[in-house]
């Protein structure tokens, strides 16, 4: 385990990230007080790729999430060099 101040972490971030990737733990201090702990993430990467279905009524964040999903699917289907579609708000 290593301890480093915020300024030192910023100056040598890549070095500390390599240390964390190898299983090390870094305590980050500010004015001598530990404010954060960096450790290797324990994340199921497949869960990050899945969009959960939300049970939201129409007209709330559900429409916004559906729009994001549709845009994400459209973007992944584009070929390299295609121009993205830009929607412009109507004046009415």
N, C-alpha and C positions, 0 to 999 in steps of 0.2 A: 504494500500500500504506500502511495506517495501523497504528499500534501503540497499544494501550490497555491499561491495567491492569484487573484484574477488577472493582474497584469502579467505575471509569469506564464499563466495559461495561455493568454492571448498571444504572447510572444513566441511560444513553442507549442502551439495547439497540435500540429501534426505529430510531433514527438509523443505527446500525451495520448493522442488517439491511437497511435500504434501500440502503446503500452496497454491501453484498455482493450484493444482488439486481441491482444495476447492473453487476456484474462486478468490484468491488473485492475486495481481500483484507485481512483484519484479523488482525494478530498480537496475541494476548492474553498479557499478562505477569502474573507474580505475583512479587513481590519482585525485580523487574528481570529475571527469567528468562522467556523465551518458553515458555509451557506449552500453547498451542493456536493453531491457525490456522483462521480462518473464511473460507470461500470458497463460491461458488455451487455447489450440488450438481449433479452430473452423473448423474442417476438416470433410468432408463427407467421412467416411471410405470406403464406397463402391467404390468411385472414385479411391482410391489408389489401389484397386484390379484389375481394368480394365486397359488394355493396349490400348492406343489410336492407331488407324491406322494412320500411317504417309504416306504422299504422297511424297515419295522419289524415285528418279530414281534408277534402279538396279546398283549395284557396289558401292554404297555409304553406309551411315549409315543404310540404309534399310536392307541390308544383315546382318549386325551386330545385329540389333534389332530382326530380324526374328530368328537368331541363339539363342539369349537370350530367346525369347518366347518358342522356341522348347525345349531348355534345361530346362526351368522352368516347362514346361508341362511334360517332361520326368521325372524330379525329383519328381514331385507331384504324378506320377503314380507308382513310385518305392515302394516296400514293405520294412518295417523295416528289416534291416540286409542285404539287397541287396548291393552289391558293386557298386559304381559309375563307369560309363564308362569313361576311360581316353583316349583321342585321342592324338596321338603322331604325330608331324609334319613329313612329308616324307623327305627323304634326296635328293630328286630330285629338 
